[in-house]
Amino acid sequence: MKTESNTNQITALYCRLSQEDLRAGESLSIENQRLILKDYADKNGFRNCQYYIDDGYSGTDNTRPEYVHMLDDVQNGLVGTVIVKDQSRLGRDHLETDRLMELLFPAYDVRFIAITDNVDSANGINEMSGIKNLFNDMYARDCSNKIRAVLRAKGERGERLAAWIAYGYMRDPSNPKQIIPDPETAPVVKRIFEMYASGIGIKRICGIIEQEQVLSPGVYNYRKNGSRSRDLKLDKPYAWANNTIRKMLSNQIYCGDTVNFKTYSKSNKLKKRIKNSPENMKIFLNTHEAIIDRTTFDLVQKHFEGRKRADKRGELDKYAGYLYCAECGSRLYRNRDKAHGYDSYRCGHYESRKSDCTSHYIRESVLDEIVLRAMKKVTKYAREHSDEFYSDAMRNGKAEAAKNLRESEGLRNEYESKIKQIDNAIRLLYMDRSNGKITDERYELLSASFENEQTELKAKLNALNSQLDEMKVREKCIRDFISKATRYVTISKVTPELLRAFIERIEVHEKAVKRSRTCGNHIVIYFAFQPDKAFRLDGEMNELGMTKFA
């Protein structure tokens, strides 16, 4: 029997389709849902029909735009009937769906119909409705667990998990799973890193590239691919946000690495992404072509770790990330003395009163003088006596590296042999599955175990190969230092560029006599050519780790 609806109220025809539902076939398509709902409404005399359609939204997402729109209309008294194909279209969160069917709809005198589930609130409570909602919830959870397992396996293998491609990169036309530098945007990324490394602050960088009319990442992607981000501002195509630059400068993808599992969610119902701890992330080195060299990237991270806000000129503290307290290991931070017109540095732990450390106070001008004198002395020796410099720098640690080389060669052969054995085991497993000797489930379980073990071995092998290259890395550092010393013949003042070229770390000791105006700080400088050796300055006394430099 046909039931006439209140013609003054809306008959809400709600459709929903998620990516998981799309795989189920045509029966759940939006078009198919529309046809079923329209046919039912026409045959049963429902009038004033209005579609509410959420295409591409999970049933566990209770913030779906049209779903929220429909519930607002319900609570405003505009809706008389809600019709869906089945209860799972309304949602897969059984607590939320039960609330709607048992509390919200009855409270606003809204009739609810789920066609294929034979649910019609006009006929009274259907005892199976609550059970169906629970099953729908379990189905969503099961799908989520399967997807998580697949993504976990891909991430463990080193495959890139991010759905979006970082600004500066594009898909490789010959291999969609791989990324390559975008010739249009990669130079922009490189320039941003270089500007920040040279001491220019983020706010000033935004102003520079905006003046040069460089399209923001959101507008660039929209014009190139048609993809629309949430904060897209087409009316301000050259406006770069500070946060965009900050995220870019800390993204390890730009030095050629893949970092998986940066974030996680606690359950399939909580959409908020939580930042993962570093030990739970997986980092795979040199998986694609780098835009930024590691030296520049590491320098930028140093600035981030020790950064303070840029000054009024948009310039960063040049010593940010270089200065450390020799006693407690905390960073030293810059303080501006407006009364006397000079900058100084103090121990961060002392300033925050988190320890009983002392201030380690030192003026920036004094530090500049000491660092400049040390750089001139060492670079002059490297420039004028390059062979002796090279020999002295290579001598320390050479015997230890040779010992490591012998021990590591044996381990490398062992790892490579095990990796080959696992390859053979997986091949035999596949043959057993093909011949019906083991089930598909057993194959998946065993092969996943083998692949995890192989992934761990490959990671150990990569780390070992890096260790074996220690001598080459050491030699390269020394050669680069000599080359830079030859290039920077005249050094007149300390700049971020010079610190990046020559200095690894600076440690400041407390004065022997606290608050003394004549007693200087002990300063220990670790140079880039050999960061485990230090140049120590104590007042007028100079002493270098390698005595030939004294």
C-alpha positions as CSV (number, residue, x, y, z in Angstrom):
1,M,0.0,0.0,0.0
2,K,1.3,3.4,-0.9
3,T,2.0,5.8,1.9
4,E,1.8,9.5,1.2
5,S,4.5,11.6,2.7
6,N,4.0,15.1,4.1
7,T,4.3,17.2,0.9
8,N,5.5,20.2,2.9
9,Q,8.6,18.3,4.1
10,I,11.6,16.9,2.2
11,T,11.9,13.3,1.3
12,A,15.7,12.8,1.7
13,L,17.2,10.3,-0.7
14,Y,20.7,9.6,0.7
15,C,23.5,8.0,-1.4
16,R,27.0,7.2,-0.3
17,L,29.9,5.5,-2.0
18,S,33.5,4.8,-0.7
19,Q,36.6,3.5,-2.4
20,E,36.1,0.1,-0.7
21,D,32.4,0.0,-1.8
22,L,33.5,0.9,-5.4
23,R,35.4,-2.4,-5.6
24,A,32.2,-4.3,-4.8
25,G,30.9,-3.5,-8.3
26,E,28.2,-1.6,-10.1
27,S,25.5,-2.6,-7.6
28,L,26.8,0.1,-5.2
29,S,27.5,2.8,-7.7
30,I,26.0,6.2,-7.0
31,E,24.0,6.0,-10.3
32,N,22.5,2.6,-9.3
33,Q,21.6,4.0,-5.8
34,R,19.9,7.0,-7.4
35,L,17.8,4.8,-9.7
36,I,16.7,2.4,-6.8
37,L,15.8,5.4,-4.5
38,K,13.9,7.2,-7.3
39,D,12.0,4.1,-8.4
40,Y,11.0,3.4,-4.8
41,A,9.9,7.0,-4.1
42,D,7.8,7.1,-7.3
43,K,6.1,3.8,-6.7
44,N,5.3,4.6,-3.0
45,G,4.0,8.1,-3.6
46,F,6.8,10.1,-1.9
47,R,7.0,13.7,-3.1
48,N,9.4,16.7,-2.7
49,C,12.4,14.4,-3.1
50,Q,15.9,15.8,-2.6
51,Y,19.2,13.9,-3.1
52,Y,22.0,14.1,-0.6
53,I,25.1,12.4,-2.2
54,D,28.5,11.7,-0.6
55,D,30.7,10.2,-3.3
56,G,34.1,8.9,-2.1
57,Y,33.4,9.0,1.6
58,S,33.9,6.2,4.2
59,G,30.8,5.1,6.2
60,T,32.9,5.6,9.4
61,D,33.3,9.3,8.6
62,N,30.6,11.2,10.4
63,T,31.7,14.6,8.9
64,R,30.6,13.7,5.3
65,P,29.4,17.1,3.9
66,E,26.0,15.9,2.5
67,Y,25.4,13.7,5.5
68,V,25.9,16.7,7.8
69,H,23.7,18.8,5.5
70,M,20.9,16.2,5.7
71,L,21.1,15.9,9.5
72,D,21.0,19.8,9.8
73,D,17.8,19.7,7.7
74,V,16.4,17.0,9.9
75,Q,17.1,19.0,13.1
76,N,15.5,22.1,11.5
77,G,12.3,20.2,10.9
78,L,12.6,20.3,7.1
79,V,12.8,16.5,6.5
80,G,9.9,14.1,6.9
81,T,11.4,10.9,5.5
82,V,15.0,9.5,5.0
83,I,15.4,6.7,2.4
84,V,18.6,4.8,1.7
85,K,19.4,1.7,-0.3
86,D,20.5,-0.2,2.8
87,Q,21.6,0.7,6.4
88,S,25.3,0.6,5.5
89,R,24.8,3.6,3.1
90,L,23.7,5.7,6.2
91,G,26.9,4.7,7.9
92,R,29.2,2.0,9.2
93,D,29.7,3.3,12.7
94,H,27.2,1.2,14.6
95,L,27.0,3.6,17.6
96,E,26.2,6.6,15.3
97,T,23.8,4.7,13.1
98,D,21.9,3.3,16.1
99,R,21.7,6.8,17.6
100,L,20.1,8.1,14.4
101,M,17.6,5.3,14.0
102,E,16.6,4.9,17.6
103,L,17.0,8.5,19.0
104,L,17.4,11.3,16.4
105,F,14.9,10.3,13.7
106,P,12.1,9.4,16.2
107,A,12.7,12.6,18.2
108,Y,12.1,14.7,15.0
109,D,9.3,12.4,13.8
110,V,11.3,11.4,10.7
111,R,10.4,8.1,9.0
112,F,13.5,6.0,8.1
113,I,13.5,3.4,5.2
114,A,16.3,1.1,4.2
115,I,15.0,-0.6,1.0
116,T,17.0,-3.8,0.6
117,D,17.1,-4.4,4.4
118,N,13.3,-4.3,4.6
119,V,13.5,-1.6,7.3
120,D,10.7,0.9,7.6
121,S,10.2,2.7,10.9
122,A,6.5,3.2,10.1
123,N,6.1,-0.6,10.7
124,G,7.8,-0.5,14.1
125,I,11.3,-1.5,15.3
126,N,13.1,-4.1,13.3
127,E,15.0,-6.3,15.7
128,M,17.7,-7.2,13.2
129,S,18.6,-3.5,12.5
130,G,21.0,-3.2,15.4
131,I,22.7,-6.5,14.5
132,K,23.1,-5.3,10.8
133,N,24.6,-2.0,12.0
134,L,27.1,-4.0,14.1
135,F,28.0,-6.2,11.1
136,N,28.4,-3.1,8.9
137,D,30.8,-1.7,11.5
138,M,32.7,-5.0,11.6
139,Y,33.0,-5.0,7.8
140,A,34.5,-1.5,7.9
141,R,37.0,-2.5,10.6
142,D,37.9,-5.6,8.6
143,C,38.5,-3.6,5.4
144,S,40.6,-1.1,7.4
145,N,42.8,-3.9,8.9
146,K,43.4,-5.4,5.5
147,I,44.3,-2.1,3.9
148,R,46.6,-1.3,6.9
149,A,48.3,-4.7,6.5
150,V,48.9,-4.1,2.8
151,L,50.3,-0.6,3.4
152,R,52.5,-1.9,6.2
153,A,54.0,-4.5,3.9
154,K,54.6,-1.9,1.2
155,G,56.1,0.5,3.7
156,E,58.4,-2.1,5.1
157,R,59.6,-2.9,1.6
158,G,60.5,0.7,1.1
159,E,57.7,1.7,-1.3
160,R,56.6,5.2,-1.1
161,L,53.2,5.4,0.8
162,A,52.4,9.1,0.4
163,A,49.4,9.6,-1.9
164,W,50.6,13.1,-2.9
165,I,53.9,14.0,-4.5
166,A,56.1,16.6,-2.8
167,Y,56.5,19.9,-4.5
168,G,59.7,19.7,-6.6
169,Y,59.0,16.2,-7.8
170,M,56.8,14.5,-10.4
171,R,56.0,10.9,-11.4
172,D,58.5,9.2,-13.6
173,P,56.7,8.7,-17.0
174,S,58.5,5.3,-17.5
175,N,57.7,4.1,-13.9
176,P,54.7,5.6,-12.1
177,K,55.9,4.2,-8.7
178,Q,59.1,6.2,-9.0
179,I,59.5,10.0,-8.6
180,I,62.0,12.3,-10.4
181,P,62.8,16.0,-10.0
182,D,60.3,18.4,-11.7
183,P,62.4,20.6,-14.0
184,E,60.0,23.5,-13.3
185,T,59.9,23.4,-9.5
186,A,63.0,21.5,-8.4
187,P,65.2,24.7,-8.9
188,V,62.7,26.6,-6.6
189,V,63.2,24.0,-3.8
190,K,66.9,24.2,-4.2
191,R,67.0,27.9,-4.0
192,I,64.8,28.0,-0.9
193,F,67.2,25.6,0.9
194,E,70.2,27.7,-0.1
195,M,68.6,30.9,1.1
196,Y,67.7,29.4,4.5
197,A,71.2,27.9,4.8
198,S,72.8,31.3,4.1
199,G,70.9,32.8,7.1
200,I,67.7,34.2,5.5
201,G,64.6,33.6,7.6
202,I,61.4,31.9,6.5
203,K,59.3,35.0,6.5
204,R,61.8,36.9,4.3
205,I,62.1,33.9,1.9
206,C,58.3,34.0,1.4
207,G,58.6,37.7,0.6
208,I,61.4,37.1,-1.9
209,I,59.7,34.3,-3.9
210,E,56.4,36.2,-3.8
211,Q,58.1,39.3,-5.3
212,E,59.5,37.0,-8.0
213,Q,56.0,35.8,-8.7
214,V,56.7,32.1,-8.1
215,L,53.4,30.1,-8.0
216,S,52.6,28.6,-4.7
217,P,52.6,24.8,-4.5
218,G,48.8,24.6,-4.3
219,V,48.2,26.9,-7.3
220,Y,50.9,25.2,-9.3
221,N,49.4,21.7,-8.7
222,Y,45.9,23.1,-9.6
223,R,47.1,24.6,-12.8
224,K,49.1,21.6,-13.8
225,N,47.0,18.7,-12.6
226,G,43.7,20.2,-11.6
227,S,44.1,19.0,-8.0
228,R,42.5,21.3,-5.5
229,S,43.9,21.6,-2.0
230,R,41.8,22.8,1.0
231,D,43.6,26.1,1.4
232,L,43.9,26.9,-2.3
233,K,43.9,30.6,-2.9
234,L,43.5,31.3,-6.6
235,D,43.1,35.0,-6.0
236,K,46.6,35.0,-4.4
237,P,48.6,32.7,-6.7
238,Y,52.1,33.9,-5.5
239,A,51.3,33.9,-1.7
240,W,53.5,31.4,0.1
241,A,52.7,30.4,3.7
242,N,55.4,30.3,6.3
243,N,54.3,26.8,7.3
244,T,54.7,25.6,3.7
245,I,58.4,26.6,3.7
246,R,58.9,25.2,7.1
247,K,57.6,21.8,6.2
248,M,59.6,21.8,2.9
249,L,62.8,22.5,4.8
250,S,62.3,19.6,7.1
251,N,61.2,17.1,4.5
252,Q,63.9,14.4,4.1
253,I,62.5,13.4,0.7
254,Y,64.5,16.2,-0.9
255,C,67.8,14.5,-0.2
256,G,66.7,11.4,-2.0
257,D,65.2,9.3,0.9
258,T,61.8,7.7,1.5
259,V,60.4,8.1,5.0
260,N,57.4,5.9,5.7
261,F,55.1,5.8,8.7
262,K,55.5,9.4,9.7
263,T,52.0,9.4,11.1
264,Y,49.4,6.9,12.2
265,S,45.7,6.8,13.4
266,K,44.5,5.0,16.5
267,S,41.6,3.3,14.7
268,N,39.6,3.3,11.5
269,K,37.0,5.7,13.1
270,L,39.5,8.3,14.2
271,K,40.6,10.3,11.1
272,K,43.1,12.4,13.0
273,R,46.7,11.6,12.1
274,I,49.2,11.4,15.0
275,K,52.9,12.1,14.5
276,N,54.9,8.9,14.9
277,S,58.0,8.7,17.1
278,P,61.3,8.5,15.1
279,E,62.0,4.9,16.2
280,N,58.7,3.8,14.6
281,M,59.4,5.4,11.3
282,K,61.1,3.5,8.4
283,I,63.8,5.5,6.5
284,F,65.2,4.2,3.2
285,L,68.2,6.1,1.9
286,N,68.8,7.0,-1.7
287,T,65.6,5.7,-3.2
288,H,65.3,8.5,-5.8
289,E,67.2,11.4,-7.3
290,A,68.0,14.0,-4.7
291,I,67.3,17.7,-5.2
292,I,69.3,18.8,-2.1
293,D,72.7,17.5,-1.1
294,R,72.9,16.0,2.4
295,T,75.4,18.6,3.7
296,T,72.9,21.5,3.0
297,F,70.0,19.4,4.3
298,D,71.8,18.6,7.6
299,L,72.8,22.2,8.0
300,V,69.2,23.3,7.6
301,Q,68.1,20.8,10.3
302,K,70.9,22.2,12.6
303,H,69.3,25.6,12.2
304,F,65.9,24.1,13.0
305,E,67.1,22.4,16.1
306,G,68.8,25.5,17.5
307,R,66.7,28.1,15.8
308,K,65.3,31.3,17.3
309,R,63.1,33.7,15.4
310,A,64.7,35.8,12.7
311,D,65.5,39.4,13.5
312,K,63.7,42.4,12.1
313,R,65.9,42.2,8.9
314,G,64.7,38.6,8.4
315,E,68.1,37.1,9.2
316,L,68.6,34.1,11.3
317,D,71.2,33.7,14.1
318,K,74.2,32.4,12.1
319,Y,75.4,30.2,15.0
320,A,72.0,28.5,15.4
321,G,72.7,24.7,15.5
322,Y,76.5,25.1,16.0
323,L,76.9,26.3,19.6
324,Y,76.8,23.8,22.6
325,C,77.4,24.0,26.3
326,A,80.5,22.0,27.0
327,E,79.2,21.0,30.5
328,C,75.6,20.0,30.1
329,G,75.4,19.6,26.3
330,S,72.5,22.0,25.8
331,R,72.5,24.5,23.0
332,L,73.5,28.1,23.5
333,Y,70.9,30.7,22.5
334,R,71.3,34.3,21.4
335,N,70.1,37.1,23.6
336,R,69.9,40.7,22.5
337,D,71.0,43.4,25.0
338,K,69.1,46.4,23.8
339,A,70.6,48.7,26.5
340,H,74.2,48.1,25.4
341,G,73.5,47.3,21.7
342,Y,75.2,43.9,21.4
343,D,74.2,40.2,21.3
344,S,75.4,37.4,23.6
345,Y,74.9,33.7,24.1
346,R,73.9,31.7,27.1
347,C,73.3,28.1,28.0
348,G,69.7,27.0,27.1
349,H,69.3,24.9,30.2
350,Y,70.6,27.6,32.5
351,E,68.1,30.1,30.9
352,S,65.2,27.7,31.3
353,R,66.3,26.8,34.9
354,K,66.0,23.1,34.0
355,S,69.4,22.3,35.5
356,D,72.0,23.7,37.8
357,C,74.3,24.6,34.9
358,T,75.9,28.0,34.7
359,S,75.3,30.7,32.1
360,H,78.4,30.2,29.9
361,Y,77.9,33.8,28.8
362,I,79.9,34.9,25.8
363,R,79.5,38.0,23.5
364,E,78.8,37.3,19.8
365,S,81.6,39.7,18.9
366,V,84.1,37.8,21.0
367,L,82.9,34.5,19.6
368,D,83.3,35.9,16.0
369,E,86.9,37.0,16.8
370,I,87.8,33.5,18.1
371,V,86.1,31.6,15.3
372,L,87.6,33.9,12.6
373,R,91.1,33.5,14.0
374,A,90.7,29.7,14.1
375,M,89.4,29.5,10.6
376,K,92.2,31.6,9.2
377,K,94.8,29.5,11.0
378,V,93.5,26.1,9.8
379,T,92.5,27.1,6.3
380,K,96.0,28.7,5.8
381,Y,97.7,25.5,6.8
382,A,95.4,23.4,4.6
383,R,96.0,25.8,1.7
384,E,99.8,26.2,2.0
385,H,100.7,22.6,3.2
386,S,97.9,20.6,1.6
387,D,99.9,17.3,1.4
388,E,100.9,17.4,5.1
389,F,97.3,18.5,6.1
390,Y,95.9,15.5,4.2
391,S,98.3,13.1,5.7
392,D,97.7,14.3,9.3
393,A,94.0,14.3,8.9
394,M,93.9,10.8,7.4
395,R,96.3,9.3,9.9
396,N,93.9,9.5,12.9
397,G,91.3,6.7,12.7
398,K,93.0,5.0,9.8
399,A,93.9,1.8,11.8
400,E,90.4,1.7,13.3
401,A,88.8,1.9,9.9
402,A,91.1,-0.9,8.5
403,K,90.0,-3.1,11.4
404,N,86.3,-2.3,10.8
405,L,86.9,-3.1,7.1
406,R,88.1,-6.6,7.9
407,E,85.3,-7.4,10.3
408,S,82.6,-5.9,8.1
409,E,83.6,-7.8,5.0
410,G,82.8,-11.1,6.7
411,L,79.4,-9.8,7.8
412,R,78.6,-8.4,4.4
413,N,79.3,-11.8,2.8
414,E,77.1,-13.4,5.4
415,Y,74.2,-11.0,4.8
416,E,74.4,-11.4,1.0
417,S,74.3,-15.2,1.4
418,K,71.2,-15.1,3.6
419,I,69.4,-12.7,1.3
420,K,70.0,-15.1,-1.6
421,Q,68.8,-18.1,0.5
422,I,65.6,-16.2,1.4
423,D,65.0,-15.5,-2.4
424,N,65.3,-19.2,-3.1
425,A,62.9,-20.0,-0.2
426,I,60.3,-17.6,-1.5
427,R,60.6,-19.1,-5.0
428,L,60.1,-22.6,-3.6
429,L,57.1,-21.4,-1.6
430,Y,55.5,-20.0,-4.7
431,M,56.0,-23.3,-6.5
432,D,54.5,-25.2,-3.6
433,R,51.4,-22.9,-3.7
434,S,51.1,-23.4,-7.5
435,N,51.3,-27.2,-7.0
436,G,48.7,-27.1,-4.3
437,K,51.1,-28.3,-1.6
438,I,50.3,-25.3,0.7
439,T,47.2,-23.0,0.9
440,D,47.2,-19.4,-0.2
441,E,46.8,-18.3,3.5
442,R,49.9,-20.3,4.5
443,Y,51.8,-18.9,1.5
444,E,51.0,-15.3,2.5
445,L,52.0,-15.9,6.1
446,L,55.3,-17.5,5.3
447,S,56.2,-15.2,2.4
448,A,55.5,-12.2,4.6
449,S,57.7,-13.5,7.3
450,F,60.6,-14.2,4.8
451,E,60.1,-10.7,3.2
452,N,60.3,-9.0,6.6
453,E,63.5,-10.9,7.5
454,Q,64.9,-10.0,4.1
455,T,64.0,-6.3,4.5
456,E,65.9,-6.3,7.9
457,L,68.9,-7.9,6.3
458,K,69.0,-5.5,3.4
459,A,68.8,-2.6,5.9
460,K,71.8,-4.0,7.8
461,L,73.6,-4.5,4.5
462,N,73.1,-0.9,3.5
463,A,74.3,0.3,6.9
464,L,77.3,-2.0,6.6
465,N,78.2,-0.7,3.1
466,S,78.0,2.8,4.5
467,Q,80.5,1.8,7.2
468,L,82.8,0.2,4.6
469,D,82.8,3.5,2.8
470,E,84.1,5.4,5.9
471,M,87.6,5.8,4.5
472,K,86.2,7.2,1.2
473,V,83.9,9.6,3.1
474,R,86.8,10.7,5.4
475,E,89.0,11.3,2.3
476,K,86.3,13.2,0.5
477,C,85.7,15.5,3.6
478,I,89.4,16.3,3.7
479,R,89.7,16.9,0.0
480,D,86.6,19.2,0.1
481,F,88.0,21.1,3.0
482,I,91.3,21.7,1.2
483,S,89.4,22.8,-1.9
484,K,87.3,25.3,0.1
485,A,90.4,26.6,1.9
486,T,91.9,27.3,-1.5
487,R,88.7,29.1,-2.6
488,Y,88.3,31.2,0.5
489,V,91.7,32.9,0.6
490,T,90.5,36.1,2.2
491,I,88.3,35.6,5.2
492,S,87.2,39.0,6.8
493,K,84.2,38.0,8.9
494,V,82.2,35.0,10.1
495,T,79.2,34.3,7.8
496,P,76.7,31.5,7.6
497,E,78.3,30.4,4.4
498,L,81.8,30.1,6.0
499,L,80.3,28.2,9.0
500,R,78.6,25.8,6.6
501,A,81.9,25.3,4.7
502,F,84.3,24.7,7.6
503,I,82.6,24.2,11.0
504,E,80.8,21.1,12.4
505,R,80.3,22.1,16.0
506,I,81.5,24.7,18.6
507,E,81.6,24.0,22.4
508,V,81.8,26.8,24.9
509,H,83.2,26.2,28.4
510,E,82.4,28.3,31.4
511,K,85.0,30.9,32.4
512,A,87.5,29.8,35.0
513,V,86.5,32.9,37.0
514,K,82.8,33.5,36.7
515,R,81.6,37.0,35.6
516,S,85.3,38.0,35.0
517,R,85.8,40.7,32.4
518,T,89.4,39.6,31.7
519,C,89.2,35.8,31.9
520,G,88.0,34.3,28.5
521,N,85.9,31.2,27.8
522,H,87.5,27.9,26.7
523,I,86.3,27.4,23.1
524,V,86.5,24.0,21.3
525,I,85.9,24.0,17.5
526,Y,85.2,20.9,15.6
527,F,86.1,21.4,11.9
528,A,84.2,19.7,9.0
529,F,87.2,17.8,7.7
530,Q,87.5,15.7,10.9
531,P,84.7,16.3,13.4
532,D,86.2,14.0,16.0
533,K,89.2,16.3,16.4
534,A,89.0,19.8,17.9
535,F,90.8,23.1,17.8
536,R,90.9,24.5,21.4
537,L,91.3,28.2,22.2
538,D,92.0,29.3,25.8
539,G,92.5,33.1,26.0
540,E,95.7,33.7,24.0
541,M,96.8,30.0,24.1
542,N,96.2,28.0,20.9
543,E,96.2,24.2,20.9
544,L,95.1,22.0,18.0
545,G,94.2,18.3,18.2
546,M,96.8,17.6,15.5
547,T,100.0,19.1,16.9
548,K,101.4,20.0,13.5
549,F,98.8,22.7,13.2
550,A,99.9,24.5,16.4
